[in-house]
Each structure stands twice: as structure tokens, then as C-alpha cells.
Amino acid sequence: MTKPAVTRRHLPSSPFKPPVTPPLKQFAMGDRVTHDEHGLGRVIGIEDETAVLVDFGSLQVRIASPYGKLTKL
């Protein structure tokens, strides 16, 4: 029987650094982006910080956060 994963808390007095959380990706209207599956595109819409609408030329795709496969150029 396996135990569920436990999130360990970081004590301020610990000599070890806490795990670093990467900053959230933010996109603006008109940003050029690349996607692992769809290729090059341009951001044409933003829904708060939950999703972006990207035009890849032949199709428009709504990509939800976190943007793992989307990179700003």
C-alpha cells in the first residue's frame, strides 16, 4: 500500500532553500508565440489569466493555463 504524496512545509530556520516556483507566463495582445503542436502564432485574445486565444493562420486555438507547450518569442 502506498502513502499519498505529502507536501512538506519549509521552516524559516532551515538551511535548505524552499522549492522555487516558476513565474506565471503572461501574454499580451499581439505577442508572437510558438506552440509544440501548432507552430507559430499570434495572441488575438486574452481571458483574464486563465486562457489565451491564439491564431495559427489556418486555425484559432484557445489554450488554457498553465501554458506548458506555449512559448513567447
mmCIF file of the N, C-alpha and C atoms, coordinates in Angstrom:
data_MODEL
# 
_entry.id   MODEL 
# 
loop_
_atom_site.group_PDB 
_atom_site.id 
_atom_site.type_symbol 
_atom_site.label_atom_id 
_atom_site.label_alt_id 
_atom_site.label_comp_id 
_atom_site.label_asym_id 
_atom_site.label_entity_id 
_atom_site.label_seq_id 
_atom_site.pdbx_PDB_ins_code 
_atom_site.Cartn_x 
_atom_site.Cartn_y 
_atom_site.Cartn_z 
_atom_site.occupancy 
_atom_site.B_iso_or_equiv 
_atom_site.pdbx_formal_charge 
_atom_site.auth_seq_id 
_atom_site.auth_comp_id 
_atom_site.auth_asym_id 
_atom_site.auth_atom_id 
_atom_site.pdbx_PDB_model_num 
ATOM 1   N N  . MET A 1 1  ? 0.845  -1.166 0.000   1.00 0.00 ? 1  MET A N  1 
ATOM 2   C CA . MET A 1 1  ? 0.000  0.000  0.000   1.00 0.00 ? 1  MET A CA 1 
ATOM 3   C C  . MET A 1 1  ? 0.898  1.238  0.000   1.00 0.00 ? 1  MET A C  1 
ATOM 4   N N  . THR A 1 2  ? 0.615  2.184  -0.882  1.00 0.00 ? 2  THR A N  1 
ATOM 5   C CA . THR A 1 2  ? 1.440  3.385  -0.962  1.00 0.00 ? 2  THR A CA 1 
ATOM 6   C C  . THR A 1 2  ? 0.781  4.531  -0.220  1.00 0.00 ? 2  THR A C  1 
ATOM 7   N N  . LYS A 1 3  ? 1.607  5.397  0.312   1.00 0.00 ? 3  LYS A N  1 
ATOM 8   C CA . LYS A 1 3  ? 1.108  6.566  1.024   1.00 0.00 ? 3  LYS A CA 1 
ATOM 9   C C  . LYS A 1 3  ? 0.902  7.698  0.026   1.00 0.00 ? 3  LYS A C  1 
ATOM 10  N N  . PRO A 1 4  ? -0.102 8.556  0.240   1.00 0.00 ? 4  PRO A N  1 
ATOM 11  C CA . PRO A 1 4  ? -0.289 9.694  -0.667  1.00 0.00 ? 4  PRO A CA 1 
ATOM 12  C C  . PRO A 1 4  ? 0.865  10.688 -0.516  1.00 0.00 ? 4  PRO A C  1 
ATOM 13  N N  . ALA A 1 5  ? 1.130  11.407 -1.575  1.00 0.00 ? 5  ALA A N  1 
ATOM 14  C CA . ALA A 1 5  ? 2.211  12.393 -1.553  1.00 0.00 ? 5  ALA A CA 1 
ATOM 15  C C  . ALA A 1 5  ? 1.878  13.491 -0.551  1.00 0.00 ? 5  ALA A C  1 
ATOM 16  N N  . VAL A 1 6  ? 2.856  13.841 0.251   1.00 0.00 ? 6  VAL A N  1 
ATOM 17  C CA . VAL A 1 6  ? 2.665  14.850 1.283   1.00 0.00 ? 6  VAL A CA 1 
ATOM 18  C C  . VAL A 1 6  ? 3.479  16.077 0.907   1.00 0.00 ? 6  VAL A C  1 
ATOM 19  N N  . THR A 1 7  ? 2.851  17.244 0.980   1.00 0.00 ? 7  THR A N  1 
ATOM 20  C CA . THR A 1 7  ? 3.560  18.481 0.735   1.00 0.00 ? 7  THR A CA 1 
ATOM 21  C C  . THR A 1 7  ? 4.298  18.866 2.002   1.00 0.00 ? 7  THR A C  1 
ATOM 22  N N  . ARG A 1 8  ? 5.583  18.986 1.900   1.00 0.00 ? 8  ARG A N  1 
ATOM 23  C CA . ARG A 1 8  ? 6.379  19.332 3.069   1.00 0.00 ? 8  ARG A CA 1 
ATOM 24  C C  . ARG A 1 8  ? 6.460  20.842 3.192   1.00 0.00 ? 8  ARG A C  1 
ATOM 25  N N  . ARG A 1 9  ? 6.303  21.316 4.409   1.00 0.00 ? 9  ARG A N  1 
ATOM 26  C CA . ARG A 1 9  ? 6.389  22.751 4.611   1.00 0.00 ? 9  ARG A CA 1 
ATOM 27  C C  . ARG A 1 9  ? 7.840  23.121 4.882   1.00 0.00 ? 9  ARG A C  1 
ATOM 28  N N  . HIS A 1 10 ? 8.186  24.317 4.510   1.00 0.00 ? 10 HIS A N  1 
ATOM 29  C CA . HIS A 1 10 ? 9.545  24.801 4.669   1.00 0.00 ? 10 HIS A CA 1 
ATOM 30  C C  . HIS A 1 10 ? 9.632  25.624 5.943   1.00 0.00 ? 10 HIS A C  1 
ATOM 31  N N  . LEU A 1 11 ? 10.565 25.266 6.804   1.00 0.00 ? 11 LEU A N  1 
ATOM 32  C CA . LEU A 1 11 ? 10.768 26.011 8.036   1.00 0.00 ? 11 LEU A CA 1 
ATOM 33  C C  . LEU A 1 11 ? 11.728 27.181 7.776   1.00 0.00 ? 11 LEU A C  1 
ATOM 34  N N  . PRO A 1 12 ? 11.414 28.364 8.307   1.00 0.00 ? 12 PRO A N  1 
ATOM 35  C CA . PRO A 1 12 ? 12.281 29.520 8.078   1.00 0.00 ? 12 PRO A CA 1 
ATOM 36  C C  . PRO A 1 12 ? 13.703 29.319 8.597   1.00 0.00 ? 12 PRO A C  1 
ATOM 37  N N  . SER A 1 13 ? 13.875 28.485 9.601   1.00 0.00 ? 13 SER A N  1 
ATOM 38  C CA . SER A 1 13 ? 15.204 28.268 10.168  1.00 0.00 ? 13 SER A CA 1 
ATOM 39  C C  . SER A 1 13 ? 15.991 27.182 9.426   1.00 0.00 ? 13 SER A C  1 
ATOM 40  N N  . SER A 1 14 ? 15.408 26.594 8.407   1.00 0.00 ? 14 SER A N  1 
ATOM 41  C CA . SER A 1 14 ? 16.064 25.523 7.669   1.00 0.00 ? 14 SER A CA 1 
ATOM 42  C C  . SER A 1 14 ? 17.227 26.060 6.838   1.00 0.00 ? 14 SER A C  1 
ATOM 43  N N  . PRO A 1 15 ? 18.356 25.341 6.775   1.00 0.00 ? 15 PRO A N  1 
ATOM 44  C CA . PRO A 1 15 ? 19.477 25.788 5.953   1.00 0.00 ? 15 PRO A CA 1 
ATOM 45  C C  . PRO A 1 15 ? 19.253 25.520 4.461   1.00 0.00 ? 15 PRO A C  1 
ATOM 46  N N  . PHE A 1 16 ? 18.224 24.772 4.143   1.00 0.00 ? 16 PHE A N  1 
ATOM 47  C CA . PHE A 1 16 ? 17.936 24.452 2.757   1.00 0.00 ? 16 PHE A CA 1 
ATOM 48  C C  . PHE A 1 16 ? 16.924 25.448 2.195   1.00 0.00 ? 16 PHE A C  1 
ATOM 49  N N  . LYS A 1 17 ? 17.091 25.797 0.949   1.00 0.00 ? 17 LYS A N  1 
ATOM 50  C CA . LYS A 1 17 ? 16.193 26.755 0.324   1.00 0.00 ? 17 LYS A CA 1 
ATOM 51  C C  . LYS A 1 17 ? 14.877 26.082 -0.024  1.00 0.00 ? 17 LYS A C  1 
ATOM 52  N N  . PRO A 1 18 ? 13.762 26.843 0.047   1.00 0.00 ? 18 PRO A N  1 
ATOM 53  C CA . PRO A 1 18 ? 12.476 26.264 -0.338  1.00 0.00 ? 18 PRO A CA 1 
ATOM 54  C C  . PRO A 1 18 ? 12.441 26.041 -1.852  1.00 0.00 ? 18 PRO A C  1 
ATOM 55  N N  . PRO A 1 19 ? 11.585 25.145 -2.322  1.00 0.00 ? 19 PRO A N  1 
ATOM 56  C CA . PRO A 1 19 ? 11.489 24.928 -3.767  1.00 0.00 ? 19 PRO A CA 1 
ATOM 57  C C  . PRO A 1 19 ? 11.033 26.210 -4.473  1.00 0.00 ? 19 PRO A C  1 
ATOM 58  N N  . VAL A 1 20 ? 11.634 26.474 -5.599  1.00 0.00 ? 20 VAL A N  1 
ATOM 59  C CA . VAL A 1 20 ? 11.335 27.687 -6.345  1.00 0.00 ? 20 VAL A CA 1 
ATOM 60  C C  . VAL A 1 20 ? 10.152 27.425 -7.266  1.00 0.00 ? 20 VAL A C  1 
ATOM 61  N N  . THR A 1 21 ? 9.147  28.296 -7.197  1.00 0.00 ? 21 THR A N  1 
ATOM 62  C CA . THR A 1 21 ? 8.019  28.183 -8.113  1.00 0.00 ? 21 THR A CA 1 
ATOM 63  C C  . THR A 1 21 ? 8.288  29.089 -9.306  1.00 0.00 ? 21 THR A C  1 
ATOM 64  N N  . PRO A 1 22 ? 8.172  28.566 -10.531 1.00 0.00 ? 22 PRO A N  1 
ATOM 65  C CA . PRO A 1 22 ? 8.444  29.397 -11.701 1.00 0.00 ? 22 PRO A CA 1 
ATOM 66  C C  . PRO A 1 22 ? 7.388  30.492 -11.832 1.00 0.00 ? 22 PRO A C  1 
ATOM 67  N N  . PRO A 1 23 ? 7.761  31.657 -12.341 1.00 0.00 ? 23 PRO A N  1 
ATOM 68  C CA . PRO A 1 23 ? 6.781  32.729 -12.509 1.00 0.00 ? 23 PRO A CA 1 
ATOM 69  C C  . PRO A 1 23 ? 5.739  32.348 -13.558 1.00 0.00 ? 23 PRO A C  1 
ATOM 70  N N  . LEU A 1 24 ? 4.529  32.849 -13.386 1.00 0.00 ? 24 LEU A N  1 
ATOM 71  C CA . LEU A 1 24 ? 3.469  32.562 -14.339 1.00 0.00 ? 24 LEU A CA 1 
ATOM 72  C C  . LEU A 1 24 ? 3.748  33.254 -15.663 1.00 0.00 ? 24 LEU A C  1 
ATOM 73  N N  . LYS A 1 25 ? 3.477  32.553 -16.737 1.00 0.00 ? 25 LYS A N  1 
ATOM 74  C CA . LYS A 1 25 ? 3.650  33.148 -18.056 1.00 0.00 ? 25 LYS A CA 1 
ATOM 75  C C  . LYS A 1 25 ? 2.513  34.127 -18.297 1.00 0.00 ? 25 LYS A C  1 
ATOM 76  N N  . GLN A 1 26 ? 2.854  35.291 -18.811 1.00 0.00 ? 26 GLN A N  1 
ATOM 77  C CA . GLN A 1 26 ? 1.840  36.278 -19.140 1.00 0.00 ? 26 GLN A CA 1 
ATOM 78  C C  . GLN A 1 26 ? 2.010  36.679 -20.588 1.00 0.00 ? 26 GLN A C  1 
ATOM 79  N N  . PHE A 1 27 ? 0.880  36.785 -21.276 1.00 0.00 ? 27 PHE A N  1 
ATOM 80  C CA . PHE A 1 27 ? 0.888  37.140 -22.680 1.00 0.00 ? 27 PHE A CA 1 
ATOM 81  C C  . PHE A 1 27 ? 0.060  38.405 -22.883 1.00 0.00 ? 27 PHE A C  1 
ATOM 82  N N  . ALA A 1 28 ? 0.420  39.173 -23.911 1.00 0.00 ? 28 ALA A N  1 
ATOM 83  C CA . ALA A 1 28 ? -0.308 40.384 -24.259 1.00 0.00 ? 28 ALA A CA 1 
ATOM 84  C C  . ALA A 1 28 ? -0.849 40.227 -25.679 1.00 0.00 ? 28 ALA A C  1 
ATOM 85  N N  . MET A 1 29 ? -1.832 41.054 -26.005 1.00 0.00 ? 29 MET A N  1 
ATOM 86  C CA . MET A 1 29 ? -2.399 41.030 -27.350 1.00 0.00 ? 29 MET A CA 1 
ATOM 87  C C  . MET A 1 29 ? -1.290 41.311 -28.364 1.00 0.00 ? 29 MET A C  1 
ATOM 88  N N  . GLY A 1 30 ? -1.231 40.516 -29.417 1.00 0.00 ? 30 GLY A N  1 
ATOM 89  C CA . GLY A 1 30 ? -0.263 40.718 -30.481 1.00 0.00 ? 30 GLY A CA 1 
ATOM 90  C C  . GLY A 1 30 ? 1.063  40.021 -30.277 1.00 0.00 ? 30 GLY A C  1 
ATOM 91  N N  . ASP A 1 31 ? 1.265  39.370 -29.132 1.00 0.00 ? 31 ASP A N  1 
ATOM 92  C CA . ASP A 1 31 ? 2.521  38.662 -28.897 1.00 0.00 ? 31 ASP A CA 1 
ATOM 93  C C  . ASP A 1 31 ? 2.674  37.519 -29.895 1.00 0.00 ? 31 ASP A C  1 
ATOM 94  N N  . ARG A 1 32 ? 3.888  37.357 -30.420 1.00 0.00 ? 32 ARG A N  1 
ATOM 95  C CA . ARG A 1 32 ? 4.200  36.217 -31.265 1.00 0.00 ? 32 ARG A CA 1 
ATOM 96  C C  . ARG A 1 32 ? 4.572  35.064 -30.348 1.00 0.00 ? 32 ARG A C  1 
ATOM 97  N N  . VAL A 1 33 ? 4.006  33.894 -30.610 1.00 0.00 ? 33 VAL A N  1 
ATOM 98  C CA . VAL A 1 33 ? 4.236  32.725 -29.767 1.00 0.00 ? 33 VAL A CA 1 
ATOM 99  C C  . VAL A 1 33 ? 4.509  31.504 -30.641 1.00 0.00 ? 33 VAL A C  1 
ATOM 100 N N  . THR A 1 34 ? 5.040  30.479 -30.010 1.00 0.00 ? 34 THR A N  1 
ATOM 101 C CA . THR A 1 34 ? 5.219  29.204 -30.679 1.00 0.00 ? 34 THR A CA 1 
ATOM 102 C C  . THR A 1 34 ? 4.630  28.120 -29.788 1.00 0.00 ? 34 THR A C  1 
ATOM 103 N N  . HIS A 1 35 ? 4.028  27.117 -30.429 1.00 0.00 ? 35 HIS A N  1 
ATOM 104 C CA . HIS A 1 35 ? 3.392  26.012 -29.720 1.00 0.00 ? 35 HIS A CA 1 
ATOM 105 C C  . HIS A 1 35 ? 4.002  24.725 -30.237 1.00 0.00 ? 35 HIS A C  1 
ATOM 106 N N  . ASP A 1 36 ? 4.192  23.757 -29.346 1.00 0.00 ? 36 ASP A N  1 
ATOM 107 C CA . ASP A 1 36 ? 4.841  22.498 -29.724 1.00 0.00 ? 36 ASP A CA 1 
ATOM 108 C C  . ASP A 1 36 ? 4.092  21.745 -30.814 1.00 0.00 ? 36 ASP A C  1 
ATOM 109 N N  . GLU A 1 37 ? 2.768  21.830 -30.844 1.00 0.00 ? 37 GLU A N  1 
ATOM 110 C CA . GLU A 1 37 ? 1.978  21.075 -31.824 1.00 0.00 ? 37 GLU A CA 1 
ATOM 111 C C  . GLU A 1 37 ? 1.515  21.925 -33.005 1.00 0.00 ? 37 GLU A C  1 
ATOM 112 N N  . HIS A 1 38 ? 1.169  23.206 -32.753 1.00 0.00 ? 38 HIS A N  1 
ATOM 113 C CA . HIS A 1 38 ? 0.552  24.040 -33.786 1.00 0.00 ? 38 HIS A CA 1 
ATOM 114 C C  . HIS A 1 38 ? 1.532  24.955 -34.505 1.00 0.00 ? 38 HIS A C  1 
ATOM 115 N N  . GLY A 1 39 ? 2.719  25.182 -33.961 1.00 0.00 ? 39 GLY A N  1 
ATOM 116 C CA . GLY A 1 39 ? 3.715  26.016 -34.622 1.00 0.00 ? 39 GLY A CA 1 
ATOM 117 C C  . GLY A 1 39 ? 3.639  27.474 -34.201 1.00 0.00 ? 39 GLY A C  1 
ATOM 118 N N  . LEU A 1 40 ? 3.951  28.373 -35.158 1.00 0.00 ? 40 LEU A N  1 
ATOM 119 C CA . LEU A 1 40 ? 3.985  29.806 -34.880 1.00 0.00 ? 40 LEU A CA 1 
ATOM 120 C C  . LEU A 1 40 ? 2.594  30.406 -34.906 1.00 0.00 ? 40 LEU A C  1 
ATOM 121 N N  . GLY A 1 41 ? 2.364  31.384 -34.026 1.00 0.00 ? 41 GLY A N  1 
ATOM 122 C CA . GLY A 1 41 ? 1.072  32.039 -33.974 1.00 0.00 ? 41 GLY A CA 1 
ATOM 123 C C  . GLY A 1 41 ? 1.162  33.395 -33.323 1.00 0.00 ? 41 GLY A C  1 
ATOM 124 N N  . ARG A 1 42 ? -0.007 34.069 -33.243 1.00 0.00 ? 42 ARG A N  1 
ATOM 125 C CA . ARG A 1 42 ? -0.099 35.394 -32.636 1.00 0.00 ? 42 ARG A CA 1 
ATOM 126 C C  . ARG A 1 42 ? -1.281 35.407 -31.683 1.00 0.00 ? 42 ARG A C  1 
ATOM 127 N N  . VAL A 1 43 ? -1.087 35.982 -30.486 1.00 0.00 ? 43 VAL A N  1 
ATOM 128 C CA . VAL A 1 43 ? -2.152 36.076 -29.486 1.00 0.00 ? 43 VAL A CA 1 
ATOM 129 C C  . VAL A 1 43 ? -3.176 37.094 -29.964 1.00 0.00 ? 43 VAL A C  1 
ATOM 130 N N  . ILE A 1 44 ? -4.447 36.658 -30.066 1.00 0.00 ? 44 ILE A N  1 
ATOM 131 C CA . ILE A 1 44 ? -5.503 37.558 -30.513 1.00 0.00 ? 44 ILE A CA 1 
ATOM 132 C C  . ILE A 1 44 ? -6.565 37.785 -29.446 1.00 0.00 ? 44 ILE A C  1 
ATOM 133 N N  . GLY A 1 45 ? -6.473 37.077 -28.325 1.00 0.00 ? 45 GLY A N  1 
ATOM 134 C CA . GLY A 1 45 ? -7.439 37.267 -27.248 1.00 0.00 ? 45 GLY A CA 1 
ATOM 135 C C  . GLY A 1 45 ? -6.903 36.749 -25.930 1.00 0.00 ? 45 GLY A C  1 
ATOM 136 N N  . ILE A 1 46 ? -7.320 37.420 -24.847 1.00 0.00 ? 46 ILE A N  1 
ATOM 137 C CA . ILE A 1 46 ? -6.888 37.018 -23.509 1.00 0.00 ? 46 ILE A CA 1 
ATOM 138 C C  . ILE A 1 46 ? -8.112 36.944 -22.616 1.00 0.00 ? 46 ILE A C  1 
ATOM 139 N N  . GLU A 1 47 ? -8.259 35.831 -21.899 1.00 0.00 ? 47 GLU A N  1 
ATOM 140 C CA . GLU A 1 47 ? -9.350 35.651 -20.944 1.00 0.00 ? 47 GLU A CA 1 
ATOM 141 C C  . GLU A 1 47 ? -8.765 35.683 -19.543 1.00 0.00 ? 47 GLU A C  1 
ATOM 142 N N  . ASP A 1 48 ? -8.820 36.845 -18.895 1.00 0.00 ? 48 ASP A N  1 
ATOM 143 C CA . ASP A 1 48 ? -8.229 37.045 -17.564 1.00 0.00 ? 48 ASP A CA 1 
ATOM 144 C C  . ASP A 1 48 ? -6.827 36.451 -17.567 1.00 0.00 ? 48 ASP A C  1 
ATOM 145 N N  . GLU A 1 49 ? -6.551 35.541 -16.653 1.00 0.00 ? 49 GLU A N  1 
ATOM 146 C CA . GLU A 1 49 ? -5.255 34.854 -16.658 1.00 0.00 ? 49 GLU A CA 1 
ATOM 147 C C  . GLU A 1 49 ? -5.485 33.351 -16.764 1.00 0.00 ? 49 GLU A C  1 
ATOM 148 N N  . THR A 1 50 ? -6.647 32.983 -17.333 1.00 0.00 ? 50 THR A N  1 
ATOM 149 C CA . THR A 1 50 ? -6.987 31.570 -17.400 1.00 0.00 ? 50 THR A CA 1 
ATOM 150 C C  . THR A 1 50 ? -6.755 30.962 -18.776 1.00 0.00 ? 50 THR A C  1 
ATOM 151 N N  . ALA A 1 51 ? -6.794 31.769 -19.833 1.00 0.00 ? 51 ALA A N  1 
ATOM 152 C CA . ALA A 1 51 ? -6.630 31.226 -21.182 1.00 0.00 ? 51 ALA A CA 1 
ATOM 153 C C  . ALA A 1 51 ? -6.260 32.333 -22.161 1.00 0.00 ? 51 ALA A C  1 
ATOM 154 N N  . VAL A 1 52 ? -5.679 31.923 -23.287 1.00 0.00 ? 52 VAL A N  1 
ATOM 155 C CA . VAL A 1 52 ? -5.387 32.849 -24.386 1.00 0.00 ? 52 VAL A CA 1 
ATOM 156 C C  . VAL A 1 52 ? -5.923 32.245 -25.676 1.00 0.00 ? 52 VAL A C  1 
ATOM 157 N N  . LEU A 1 53 ? -6.310 33.111 -26.602 1.00 0.00 ? 53 LEU A N  1 
ATOM 158 C CA . LEU A 1 53 ? -6.767 32.690 -27.921 1.00 0.00 ? 53 LEU A CA 1 
ATOM 159 C C  . LEU A 1 53 ? -5.652 33.024 -28.892 1.00 0.00 ? 53 LEU A C  1 
ATOM 160 N N  . VAL A 1 54 ? -5.172 31.995 -29.605 1.00 0.00 ? 54 VAL A N  1 
ATOM 161 C CA . VAL A 1 54 ? -4.018 32.164 -30.489 1.00 0.00 ? 54 VAL A CA 1 
ATOM 162 C C  . VAL A 1 54 ? -4.421 31.830 -31.917 1.00 0.00 ? 54 VAL A C  1 
ATOM 163 N N  . ASP A 1 55 ? -4.022 32.707 -32.859 1.00 0.00 ? 55 ASP A N  1 
ATOM 164 C CA . ASP A 1 55 ? -4.272 32.492 -34.276 1.00 0.00 ? 55 ASP A CA 1 
ATOM 165 C C  . ASP A 1 55 ? -3.017 31.880 -34.893 1.00 0.00 ? 55 ASP A C  1 
ATOM 166 N N  . PHE A 1 56 ? -3.146 30.655 -35.402 1.00 0.00 ? 56 PHE A N  1 
ATOM 167 C CA . PHE A 1 56 ? -2.026 29.956 -36.020 1.00 0.00 ? 56 PHE A CA 1 
ATOM 168 C C  . PHE A 1 56 ? -2.112 29.991 -37.542 1.00 0.00 ? 56 PHE A C  1 
ATOM 169 N N  . GLY A 1 57 ? -2.893 30.900 -38.085 1.00 0.00 ? 57 GLY A N  1 
ATOM 170 C CA . GLY A 1 57 ? -3.031 31.013 -39.529 1.00 0.00 ? 57 GLY A CA 1 
ATOM 171 C C  . GLY A 1 57 ? -4.192 30.190 -40.044 1.00 0.00 ? 57 GLY A C  1 
ATOM 172 N N  . SER A 1 58 ? -4.076 28.882 -39.997 1.00 0.00 ? 58 SER A N  1 
ATOM 173 C CA . SER A 1 58 ? -5.135 28.015 -40.504 1.00 0.00 ? 58 SER A CA 1 
ATOM 174 C C  . SER A 1 58 ? -6.198 27.713 -39.458 1.00 0.00 ? 58 SER A C  1 
ATOM 175 N N  . LEU A 1 59 ? -5.891 27.936 -38.180 1.00 0.00 ? 59 LEU A N  1 
ATOM 176 C CA . LEU A 1 59 ? -6.878 27.693 -37.131 1.00 0.00 ? 59 LEU A CA 1 
ATOM 177 C C  . LEU A 1 59 ? -6.619 28.598 -35.940 1.00 0.00 ? 59 LEU A C  1 
ATOM 178 N N  . GLN A 1 60 ? -7.668 28.797 -35.146 1.00 0.00 ? 60 GLN A N  1 
ATOM 179 C CA . GLN A 1 60 ? -7.570 29.557 -33.906 1.00 0.00 ? 60 GLN A CA 1 
ATOM 180 C C  . GLN A 1 60 ? -7.808 28.595 -32.755 1.00 0.00 ? 60 GLN A C  1 
ATOM 181 N N  . VAL A 1 61 ? -6.932 28.651 -31.751 1.00 0.00 ? 61 VAL A N  1 
ATOM 182 C CA . VAL A 1 61 ? -6.981 27.711 -30.647 1.00 0.00 ? 61 VAL A CA 1 
ATOM 183 C C  . VAL A 1 61 ? -7.017 28.465 -29.324 1.00 0.00 ? 61 VAL A C  1 
ATOM 184 N N  . ARG A 1 62 ? -7.907 28.006 -28.425 1.00 0.00 ? 62 ARG A N  1 
ATOM 185 C CA . ARG A 1 62 ? -7.952 28.541 -27.062 1.00 0.00 ? 62 ARG A CA 1 
ATOM 186 C C  . ARG A 1 62 ? -7.067 27.636 -26.221 1.00 0.00 ? 62 ARG A C  1 
ATOM 187 N N  . ILE A 1 63 ? -6.049 28.227 -25.600 1.00 0.00 ? 63 ILE A N  1 
ATOM 188 C CA . ILE A 1 63 ? -5.098 27.462 -24.792 1.00 0.00 ? 63 ILE A CA 1 
ATOM 189 C C  . ILE A 1 63 ? -5.240 27.898 -23.349 1.00 0.00 ? 63 ILE A C  1 
ATOM 190 N N  . ALA A 1 64 ? -5.554 26.936 -22.483 1.00 0.00 ? 64 ALA A N  1 
ATOM 191 C CA . ALA A 1 64 ? -5.791 27.225 -21.074 1.00 0.00 ? 64 ALA A CA 1 
ATOM 192 C C  . ALA A 1 64 ? -4.481 27.220 -20.288 1.00 0.00 ? 64 ALA A C  1 
ATOM 193 N N  . SER A 1 65 ? -4.488 27.957 -19.181 1.00 0.00 ? 65 SER A N  1 
ATOM 194 C CA . SER A 1 65 ? -3.348 27.996 -18.273 1.00 0.00 ? 65 SER A CA 1 
ATOM 195 C C  . SER A 1 65 ? -3.278 26.693 -17.500 1.00 0.00 ? 65 SER A C  1 
ATOM 196 N N  . PRO A 1 66 ? -2.157 26.132 -17.169 1.00 0.00 ? 66 PRO A N  1 
ATOM 197 C CA . PRO A 1 66 ? -0.798 26.610 -17.416 1.00 0.00 ? 66 PRO A CA 1 
ATOM 198 C C  . PRO A 1 66 ? -0.401 26.359 -18.861 1.00 0.00 ? 66 PRO A C  1 
ATOM 199 N N  . TYR A 1 67 ? 0.392  27.267 -19.396 1.00 0.00 ? 67 TYR A N  1 
ATOM 200 C CA . TYR A 1 67 ? 0.747  27.228 -20.810 1.00 0.00 ? 67 TYR A CA 1 
ATOM 201 C C  . TYR A 1 67 ? 2.021  26.416 -21.015 1.00 0.00 ? 67 TYR A C  1 
ATOM 202 N N  . GLY A 1 68 ? 1.963  25.119 -20.796 1.00 0.00 ? 68 GLY A N  1 
ATOM 203 C CA . GLY A 1 68 ? 3.131  24.267 -20.857 1.00 0.00 ? 68 GLY A CA 1 
ATOM 204 C C  . GLY A 1 68 ? 3.782  24.204 -22.223 1.00 0.00 ? 68 GLY A C  1 
ATOM 205 N N  . LYS A 1 69 ? 3.011  24.159 -23.282 1.00 0.00 ? 69 LYS A N  1 
ATOM 206 C CA . LYS A 1 69 ? 3.557  23.989 -24.620 1.00 0.00 ? 69 LYS A CA 1 
ATOM 207 C C  . LYS A 1 69 ? 3.642  25.306 -25.384 1.00 0.00 ? 69 LYS A C  1 
ATOM 208 N N  . LEU A 1 70 ? 3.287  26.426 -24.746 1.00 0.00 ? 70 LEU A N  1 
ATOM 209 C CA . LEU A 1 70 ? 3.258  27.724 -25.405 1.00 0.00 ? 70 LEU A CA 1 
ATOM 210 C C  . LEU A 1 70 ? 4.421  28.564 -24.909 1.00 0.00 ? 70 LEU A C  1 
ATOM 211 N N  . THR A 1 71 ? 5.182  29.140 -25.860 1.00 0.00 ? 71 THR A N  1 
ATOM 212 C CA . THR A 1 71 ? 6.353  29.945 -25.512 1.00 0.00 ? 71 THR A CA 1 
ATOM 213 C C  . THR A 1 71 ? 6.288  31.274 -26.248 1.00 0.00 ? 71 THR A C  1 
ATOM 214 N N  . LYS A 1 72 ? 6.587  32.341 -25.520 1.00 0.00 ? 72 LYS A N  1 
ATOM 215 C CA . LYS A 1 72 ? 6.611  33.674 -26.098 1.00 0.00 ? 72 LYS A CA 1 
ATOM 216 C C  . LYS A 1 72 ? 7.921  33.858 -26.856 1.00 0.00 ? 72 LYS A C  1 
ATOM 217 N N  . LEU A 1 73 ? 7.853  34.450 -28.049 1.00 0.00 ? 73 LEU A N  1 
ATOM 218 C CA . LEU A 1 73 ? 9.070  34.699 -28.854 1.00 0.00 ? 73 LEU A CA 1 
ATOM 219 C C  . LEU A 1 73 ? 9.597  36.089 -28.612 1.00 0.00 ? 73 LEU A C  1 
# 
